[in-house]
Amino acid sequence: MKKAKDEMRRSYKRSDFTNLERGKFFAEVAKGTSVALLEPAIAKAFPTSRAVNDALSGLLALTEKTSRITRRSTRTRAKAARAG
């Protein structure tokens, strides 16, 4: 027999849910932004969303620069295709 939908599992306590805020990130999600939960050590290093965005933007810029440096030329790829 199935449990009723409003019945909670035994491992949950109603007291665990007293501090929750309904719709806390609704506005951000509605705008199309992503919400991510950070581990405590990461949250300490990047205390604001701006700090997280700046770090990720810098990392993205670095990967784009690095991929241009390490990319093989079209000549080398064409030569490899003819030889292969």
MDTraj code that builds the backbone (N, CA, C; nanometers):
import mdtraj as md
import numpy as np

residues = "MET LYS LYS ALA LYS ASP GLU MET ARG ARG SER TYR LYS ARG SER ASP PHE THR ASN LEU GLU ARG GLY LYS PHE PHE ALA GLU VAL ALA LYS GLY THR SER VAL ALA LEU LEU GLU PRO ALA ILE ALA LYS ALA PHE PRO THR SER ARG ALA VAL ASN ASP ALA LEU SER GLY LEU LEU ALA LEU THR GLU LYS THR SER ARG ILE THR ARG ARG SER THR ARG THR ARG ALA LYS ALA ALA ARG ALA GLY".split()
xyz = np.array([
    [0.0828, -0.1169, 0.0000],
    [0.0000, 0.0000, 0.0000],
    [0.0886, 0.1251, 0.0000],
    [0.0606, 0.2227, -0.0852],
    [0.1382, 0.3449, -0.0960],
    [0.1029, 0.4419, 0.0161],
    [0.2031, 0.5220, 0.0542],
    [0.1816, 0.6240, 0.1559],
    [0.1085, 0.7430, 0.0941],
    [0.0408, 0.8158, 0.1760],
    [-0.0248, 0.9381, 0.1300],
    [0.0817, 1.0386, 0.0880],
    [0.0509, 1.1234, -0.0068],
    [0.1490, 1.2183, -0.0582],
    [0.1945, 1.3185, 0.0473],
    [0.1085, 1.3526, 0.1409],
    [0.1467, 1.4523, 0.2403],
    [0.2187, 1.3922, 0.3609],
    [0.2417, 1.2634, 0.3599],
    [0.3094, 1.1969, 0.4703],
    [0.4605, 1.2022, 0.4477],
    [0.5348, 1.2488, 0.5493],
    [0.6798, 1.2595, 0.5367],
    [0.7467, 1.1287, 0.5779],
    [0.8671, 1.1092, 0.5282],
    [0.9455, 0.9935, 0.5700],
    [0.9841, 1.0089, 0.7167],
    [1.0106, 0.8986, 0.7820],
    [1.0479, 0.9015, 0.9231],
    [1.1792, 0.9767, 0.9467],
    [1.2702, 0.9747, 0.8482],
    [1.4000, 1.0396, 0.8664],
    [1.3895, 1.1923, 0.8674],
    [1.2798, 1.2472, 0.8193],
    [1.2591, 1.3909, 0.8190],
    [1.1858, 1.4349, 0.9440],
    [1.2209, 1.5527, 0.9924],
    [1.1510, 1.6121, 1.1062],
    [1.0946, 1.7460, 1.0614],
    [0.9781, 1.7782, 1.1036],
    [0.9194, 1.9078, 1.0665],
    [1.0066, 2.0236, 1.1129],
    [1.0776, 2.0051, 1.2240],
    [1.1634, 2.1123, 1.2756],
    [1.2784, 2.1446, 1.1797],
    [1.3156, 2.0506, 1.0921],
    [1.4216, 2.0759, 0.9942],
    [1.3792, 2.1785, 0.8900],
    [1.2515, 2.1989, 0.8733],
    [1.2008, 2.2842, 0.7667],
    [1.1502, 2.4193, 0.8162],
    [1.1734, 2.4537, 0.9411],
    [1.1199, 2.5791, 0.9944],
    [1.1927, 2.7014, 0.9410],
    [1.3186, 2.6888, 0.9025],
    [1.3970, 2.8048, 0.8587],
    [1.3996, 2.8226, 0.7069],
    [1.3268, 2.7424, 0.6351],
    [1.3268, 2.7532, 0.4895],
    [1.2435, 2.8724, 0.4446],
    [1.2826, 2.9288, 0.3316],
    [1.2111, 3.0433, 0.2759],
    [1.1591, 3.0041, 0.1386],
    [1.0302, 3.0056, 0.1229],
    [0.9698, 2.9653, -0.0027],
    [0.9968, 3.0696, -0.1107],
    [1.0439, 3.0241, -0.2268],
    [1.0678, 3.1132, -0.3402],
    [1.1882, 3.2036, -0.3240],
    [1.2844, 3.1636, -0.2442],
    [1.3995, 3.2481, -0.2144],
    [1.4750, 3.2911, -0.3415],
    [1.4896, 3.2016, -0.4375],
    [1.5653, 3.2314, -0.5591],
    [1.4757, 3.2447, -0.6821],
    [1.3468, 3.2626, -0.6619],
    [1.2541, 3.2676, -0.7746],
    [1.2877, 3.3799, -0.8718],
    [1.3162, 3.4991, -0.8214],
    [1.3444, 3.6140, -0.9089],
    [1.4678, 3.5885, -0.9954],
    [1.5728, 3.5316, -0.9362],
    [1.6943, 3.5038, -1.0127],
    [1.6705, 3.3987, -1.1199],
    [1.5969, 3.2949, -1.0843],
    [1.5684, 3.1885, -1.1804],
    [1.4791, 3.2415, -1.2919],
    [1.3838, 3.3250, -1.2578],
    [1.2932, 3.3820, -1.3583],
    [1.3694, 3.4696, -1.4573],
    [1.4763, 3.5348, -1.4117],
    [1.5573, 3.6184, -1.5013],
    [1.6449, 3.5353, -1.5936],
    [1.6549, 3.4056, -1.5672],
    [1.7369, 3.3196, -1.6511],
    [1.8752, 3.2964, -1.5952],
    [1.8996, 3.3400, -1.4734],
    [2.0292, 3.3149, -1.4121],
    [2.0296, 3.1771, -1.3486],
    [2.1478, 3.1260, -1.3219],
    [2.1607, 2.9958, -1.2582],
    [2.1912, 3.0139, -1.1105],
    [2.1372, 2.9271, -1.0321],
    [2.1640, 2.9273, -0.8885],
    [2.2461, 2.8032, -0.8580],
    [2.3573, 2.8215, -0.7882],
    [2.4432, 2.7084, -0.7529],
    [2.4750, 2.7151, -0.6044],
    [2.4785, 2.6006, -0.5414],
    [2.5163, 2.5940, -0.4007],
    [2.6654, 2.5671, -0.3927],
    [2.7344, 2.6498, -0.3171],
    [2.8791, 2.6378, -0.3042],
    [2.9146, 2.5666, -0.1751],
    [3.0228, 2.4929, -0.1788],
    [3.0742, 2.4312, -0.0579],
    [3.1223, 2.5424, 0.0344],
    [3.1214, 2.5201, 0.1655],
    [3.1589, 2.6256, 0.2599],
    [3.2958, 2.6892, 0.2334],
    [3.3959, 2.6102, 0.1989],
    [3.5297, 2.6654, 0.1728],
    [3.5283, 2.7557, 0.0500],
    [3.4530, 2.7176, -0.0521],
    [3.4430, 2.7991, -0.1734],
    [3.3654, 2.9271, -0.1434],
    [3.2570, 2.9159, -0.0681],
    [3.1767, 3.0332, -0.0324],
    [3.2576, 3.1327, 0.0504],
    [3.3497, 3.0826, 0.1309],
    [3.4341, 3.1716, 0.2108],
    [3.5310, 3.2488, 0.1212],
    [3.5835, 3.1824, 0.0189],
    [3.6769, 3.2468, -0.0735],
    [3.6065, 3.3439, -0.1679],
    [3.4813, 3.3141, -0.2030],
    [3.4037, 3.3976, -0.2939],
    [3.2714, 3.4343, -0.2254],
    [3.2713, 3.5365, -0.1415],
    [3.1548, 3.5650, -0.0570],
    [3.0350, 3.6263, -0.1298],
    [3.0544, 3.6791, -0.2498],
    [2.9431, 3.7409, -0.3215],
    [2.9282, 3.6793, -0.4596],
    [2.8123, 3.6975, -0.5188],
    [2.7913, 3.6458, -0.6540],
    [2.8827, 3.7174, -0.7534],
    [2.9120, 3.8439, -0.7282],
    [3.0035, 3.9173, -0.8164],
    [3.1435, 3.8553, -0.8130],
    [3.1894, 3.8158, -0.6943],
    [3.3213, 3.7526, -0.6825],
    [3.3256, 3.6212, -0.7587],
    [3.2197, 3.5434, -0.7504],
    [3.2118, 3.4162, -0.8236],
    [3.2110, 3.4432, -0.9740],
    [3.1303, 3.5383, -1.0181],
    [3.1216, 3.5693, -1.1604],
    [3.2536, 3.6221, -1.2145],
    [3.3225, 3.7076, -1.1387],
    [3.4527, 3.7592, -1.1832],
    [3.5541, 3.6467, -1.1982],
    [3.5570, 3.5555, -1.1009],
    [3.6519, 3.4440, -1.1072],
    [3.6213, 3.3529, -1.2255],
    [3.4943, 3.3221, -1.2458],
    [3.4589, 3.2338, -1.3578],
    [3.4818, 3.3019, -1.4924],
    [3.4578, 3.4315, -1.5003],
    [3.4841, 3.5049, -1.6247],
    [3.6324, 3.5044, -1.6571],
    [3.7143, 3.5236, -1.5542],
    [3.8596, 3.5193, -1.5743],
    [3.9061, 3.3824, -1.6187],
    [3.8497, 3.2795, -1.5593],
    [3.8851, 3.1426, -1.5971],
    [3.8431, 3.1135, -1.7413],
    [3.7258, 3.1590, -1.7788],
    [3.6781, 3.1390, -1.9155],
    [3.7675, 3.2118, -2.0158],
    [3.8063, 3.3360, -1.9838],
    [3.8952, 3.4116, -2.0723],
    [4.0305, 3.3418, -2.0859],
    [4.0804, 3.2899, -1.9750],
    [4.2084, 3.2192, -1.9778],
    [4.2015, 3.0936, -2.0644],
    [4.0929, 3.0183, -2.0536],
    [4.0812, 2.8965, -2.1347],
    [4.0690, 2.9295, -2.2825],
    [4.0018, 3.0395, -2.3138],
    [3.9912, 3.0787, -2.4551],
    [4.1276, 3.1183, -2.5107],
    [4.2057, 3.1920, -2.4333],
    [4.3408, 3.2303, -2.4781],
    [4.4293, 3.1073, -2.4925],
    [4.4222, 3.0178, -2.3947],
    [4.5059, 2.8987, -2.3955],
    [4.4697, 2.8055, -2.5103],
    [4.3410, 2.7935, -2.5407],
    [4.3021, 2.7041, -2.6492],
    [4.3519, 2.7556, -2.7832],
    [4.3624, 2.8865, -2.7986],
    [4.4171, 2.9414, -2.9222],
    [4.5662, 2.9135, -2.9331],
    [4.6352, 2.9149, -2.8220],
    [4.7801, 2.8915, -2.8221],
    [4.8109, 2.7460, -2.8547],
    [4.7351, 2.6548, -2.7976],
    [4.7662, 2.5131, -2.8116],
    [4.6993, 2.4466, -2.9314],
    [4.6128, 2.5166, -2.9992],
    [4.5439, 2.4584, -3.1139],
    [4.6423, 2.4330, -3.2274],
    [4.6323, 2.3167, -3.2888],
    [4.7190, 2.2835, -3.4014],
    [4.6746, 2.3626, -3.5233],
    [4.7681, 2.3958, -3.6072],
    [4.7342, 2.4713, -3.7273],
    [4.6580, 2.3823, -3.8250],
    [4.5874, 2.4453, -3.9190],
    [4.5113, 2.3683, -4.0180],
    [4.6058, 2.2940, -4.1115],
    [4.7240, 2.3465, -4.1309],
    [4.8231, 2.2778, -4.2149],
    [4.8615, 2.1438, -4.1564],
    [4.8872, 2.1420, -4.0255],
    [4.9285, 2.0195, -3.9602],
    [4.8137, 1.9184, -3.9636],
    [4.6915, 1.9652, -3.9430],
    [4.5771, 1.8731, -3.9467],
    [4.5578, 1.8158, -4.0871],
    [4.5737, 1.8984, -4.1888],
    [4.5575, 1.8511, -4.3261],
    [4.6671, 1.7488, -4.3615],
    [4.7880, 1.7768, -4.3170],
    [4.8991, 1.6850, -4.3428],
    [4.8749, 1.5510, -4.2730],
    [4.8250, 1.5561, -4.1531],
    [4.7967, 1.4338, -4.0771],
    [4.6851, 1.3549, -4.1431],
    [4.5858, 1.4228, -4.1988],
    [4.4743, 1.3547, -4.2644],
    [4.5219, 1.2847, -4.3927],
    [4.6111, 1.3504, -4.4671],
    [4.6621, 1.2881, -4.5904],
    [4.7501, 1.1659, -4.5583],
    [4.8277, 1.1761, -4.4517],
    [4.9185, 1.0687, -4.4148],
    [4.8423, 0.9505, -4.3531],
    [4.7315, 0.9790, -4.2839],
    [4.6587, 0.8764, -4.2085],
    [4.5775, 0.7909, -4.2935],
])
top = md.Topology()
chain = top.add_chain()
for i, resn in enumerate(residues, 1):
    res = top.add_residue(resn, chain, resSeq=i)
    for name in ("N", "CA", "C"):
        top.add_atom(name, md.element.get_by_symbol(name[0]), res)
traj = md.Trajectory(xyz[None], top)
